[in-house]
């Protein structure tokens, strides 16, 4: 009777513990409960979850237990506490001052080198003698000779300029005697000077009321053949794609006498006799621009 009761108790104990213990192959008994069932369920769910997130990457803020879609990896937003040292400015005023200094230095250098400077025209006001012979026609009251004037073009810029044309006008006593324009292109390098020569022909005649100079230009005395003329220069040049002009007015001494002989047609000489009157013109020793004149008595 007692053996039957003990067998029933042992069977009831085994049945009551069957839901809370797990028997392993080595005979060991491990308690079972809701935790083991939860782990089994989580394992089955994790397997399915891993299969669904094959195209994902580990979450950097989930301590390695989470995943995010790969296409959203670049859209993550990091939250930094307000007291984080990375939010505190580090020598910001130094960088700002350095940036302002560099900007002002670059701007100043650009303005210094690119800002256009004036192109100056200067001259030493040389004494101008005729270039070649002076041709004088006394009967016609014409004096013709050539002058060569020179001036200096100074380029103070830090880039090259091009002289497009030079206009020179010669005036005497408010009368325009001659005007010439040289359209030769001349390049002047930066920070350099260039000497510019301009040739011009001068004519004294009755049209400009200077025919009386036919006698003065034959006189070797300096004060007799020397005149003070006004020369006006207008220089047109190109700088940085646009054209500008610079002008110069200068008074210079000009001589109309030349030592190159012969360069003069002698005046008409009249000889009177009791019977006949002969007017002759002495021919020039060499070829002259004007023709000789001879009057034959009747």
Helices and strands as residue ranges (DSSP letters): H 2-17, E 21-23, E 29-31, H 34-52, E 56-58, E 67-69, G 70-75, G 85-87, H 92-114, E 119-122, E 135-137, E 142-155, E 161-172, E 175-182, E 186-188, E 192-204, H 213-216, H 222-225, E 226-239, E 242-255, E 264-265, E 269-272, E 277-280
